[in-house]
């Protein structure tokens, strides 16, 4: 009883709907994706406009093109498609394959059911398509996508998962345990959505920011990408210890989240090693007219 008395109750004034006008409803979940996508685009354009982060001051192996705002705008559009298609398909394949037996439910993304790992692969495909179409370095584009990605992760974890009371944590006795009305009981749980918003959003953004501005990581294409993949995999793996496992068979002794994040840790470390071993590149800028050709 003492545990329940000391617990924090989820704010009753928080609703998954921002407002409704007739049949039109604006949801926090959808807004979080808009904030994440445009926030990442805005941040990437600001970094592209800076000259100091692209000059290493060391011997380079040749110039590589830095995307301009128009290219980043195209990348944002392709990433949007990759996030929605990859995130939804990833969720259905990894967590809810039985949904394929109900075709009408497959496209109902507004009900939730998006997988980060699927969305991540969708963005990888979008970056690959953009790199092929514009004849750009894949890793340079990937770096620009990754340095802004934590903005979206933080927004989705807080505005989407937390306000929707989904992906909450396990039952706990910590003083900040929270009672979620949508949980199957009235017991205090870890607010794991807030842990992830802090780690995957604020912490990863801050680390990549320091790498880019202080240590010139963007002059070594792939370094920020490897760091992002490693950090997300590591933080997600750690949070899974306090996050309520999905209500589907797990990969004992690992949860599904752990099992899907573990490869990211090793892939991220490999990309970091690969990028650090290569000499830095010099910047090459292009004007809009050239970018269209």
N, C-alpha and C positions, 0 to 999 in steps of 0.2 A: 504493500500500500504506500509506503514511504517513497518508493521509486516513482509511482504514478503521480503523487503529490508534487514532487520536485521536477517533474518533466515539463517541458515547454509544449504548449498546445499550438498546433499549426494555426496561424491567423485566420479567423473565420471570414475576414473581409477580403481575403485573397481568392479570386476566382480565375478559372482558366479562360474565361471570356473577358476581354477588355471592355467591350460594349456591344450592344445589339441594336440594330435599326431595322425593324421588320424582319424579313428573312435573312438579312445580312448580319453576320456575327464576326467580329474581329477577335482572334484568339492570340494569347501571349505566345503560344507555340509557333504559330506562323510568323509573328513579328520577330521572334528570336532568330529565325533563319534570314529574314530580311536584314536585320541589324548585323548579323554575322557576315553575310555576303558583302554588303556595301561597306561595312567597317573594314573588312580585309582588303577590298579594292582601294578604299581611301588610303589606308596605311601603306599599301604597296606603292601607290602613286607618290606619296610623300617620300618614301625611301628611294624611289627611282630618281626623284628630283634632286636628291643630295649627291654631291660630287665626292665627298670625302670617304664615303663607305665603299666606293667602287675602286679606290686607288690603294694598292697594297704597299707601295714603296719598295717592293722587292722585284727581283728578276721574274718576268712573266713568260708564259708559254704562248703568248699571242693574244689578240683581242677577241672578245666575245660580245655579241650584241646585247645591249640592255633594252628590254621592251619599253615602248613608250605608252602613254595613257590609252591610246586607241587599241593597242595590242592587249593591254590589261583589261580593257572593257570587254573585248572579245573573250578573253580568258575567263572573266567573271561569268559570262553567259554560258560557256561550255561547262564551267564548274557547277553552275546551278543545275544543269541537266544531269551531270554526273552525281551530284549529291542526292537529288531526288530519286533518280532511277537506281543508282547504286545502293543508296541507303535503304530504299524500300525492298529491292530484290535481296539485298544482304540480310535484312530482317526476316523475310519470308523463308529464305534458304537455311539460314543459321538458327533461327529461333521458332519459326512458325510455318513449317512446310505444309501443314494440313490446310492452310489458307488457299493453296493452289486448287483445292477441291471446290472452293467458292469463288469463282472468277470475279464476281461483283465486288468482293471485299478487297481484292488486290490493290486497286487504285485509291482506296480510301485512306490516304496518308494523313488527312486531317484528324483521324481517330488515333494517331500515334502509330508506333510500330516502325521506327527507323533505326537502322544499325549504323553505328559509327564506322565499323570495319568495312561494311559494304559501301558506305558513302566515301570512305577513304579510297577504296579501289576505283570508285566511279570518278573521283577527282584525278587519280593517277591516269586514268584513260583520257580524261578531258585535257590534261596537261600534255599527254602524248600526242593527241590529235592537233592541239594548237602548235606544238613544236614542229610537227610534220608540215602543217599547213603554212606556217610562216618561216620555216627553215630556221628555227631558233634552237638553242641549246636546251635539252630537256631539263637538265638539272638547274639551269639558271631560272627557268620558268617555275620549276618545282620549289626552289628556294623562296621566290616571291609569293607563291601560294601559301607556303608553310609559315612564313613569318607573321602573316595576318590571320592564319587559321585559328589560333587561340582566342581571338576575339569572338568568333562564331561559337567555339566550344564553350566558352564561359557564358555567353548569352543563352545558348540552348540548355545548358545544365541548370541555369537559374530561372530564366523566364519560361522555359519549356518544362523540364523535368521536375523542378522544385515546385513551381506554382501549380502544375498538374498533379502533384503528389504521386509521382511515379518514380520507379527506380530508387525507392527509399532503402534505408539500411536495415541491418539486423537489429533485433531487440538488444537493448543496452542499458547499463546503469550509470553511464556518464552523466554529469550534471546538465549537459546541453542536449540530452536525448529529447526527441520531439515526438509527440503523438500525432500521427497522420490519420484524419478521419476516414480516408479511403483505404487504409490498411485493414486487414481482416481481423484485427484485434484493437484494443485500446492501450497497448503497451508502448513505452517510449522506445524509439529507434534512432539509430545514427542518421543524421541528415546527410547522407552520403552524396546527395546531389550538390550540396554546398561544398563538400570536400573536393568534389571533381571540378566544380566551377572555379575554385581557388587554384587547385593544382594544374588542371588541364588548360585553364584560361589564363589567370594572372601569372602563375609561376612560369609556365612555358613561354608566354609572351615576353616576360621580363628577361629570362635567360637568353632567348633568341635576340632580344633587343641589345643586350650587352655584347653578345657575340658579334652582332652586325656592326654596331657603332664603335665599340672599343677594340675589338680584336679582328675587325675586317673580314668576318666570316663569309661575306657575300663575294669576296674576291676569289674564293675557292668553291666553285659551284658544287653543290651536293652536301656541303658541310651543314648548312642550316636544315636541309631536308633530313639528313641522317639524325641530327640532334632532335628534331621534332618527332620523328618516328620512334626513336629510342625513348624519349621522355614521356610521350603519350603511353607507349606500351608499359613502361616502368610504373608510372603513376596509376594507370588503370589497373595493373596487376596488384598493386598495393591496396587500392581502395576496395578491390573485390573481397578482401578479408573482412570488411565491415558492411559490405553491400549485400542486401538480400538476394540470394541466387534466383535466377529465373525459374519459373514454375514448370520446368521441363527437365528431362534427364541431364545430369551433369557429367563431366569427364573426370570422375573421381580419381585422385583427391582434389583435382582442380575444378573450379567453376568454368562455365563456358566463357565468361569474360576473361578469365585467366588464360585459358587455352588459346583464345583468339588473339590475346595481347602478347603472349610469350614470343611468337615468331617476330613481332615488331621490334622487340628488344634486340634480338640477334641481327635482324636486317639493318636496324638503325646503327648498331655498333659497326657493322661491316661497311656501311656507306660512309660513316664518319672516318673510319680508317682509310678507306679508298680516297676520299676527298682530301684528307690531310697529307697523304703521300704525294699528291700531284702539285706542281707549281701553281701559283695564282695566275689569274688571267687579267688582262688589261681591259678597261671599259671601251665599248664602241657604241656610240649613240646614233639614232636614226630619226629623221624628221617624218612627219605624218605621211607626206606624199610617197616617200620611199617605202614606208611600211605597207602601203596599199598594193604595191607591185609584187 
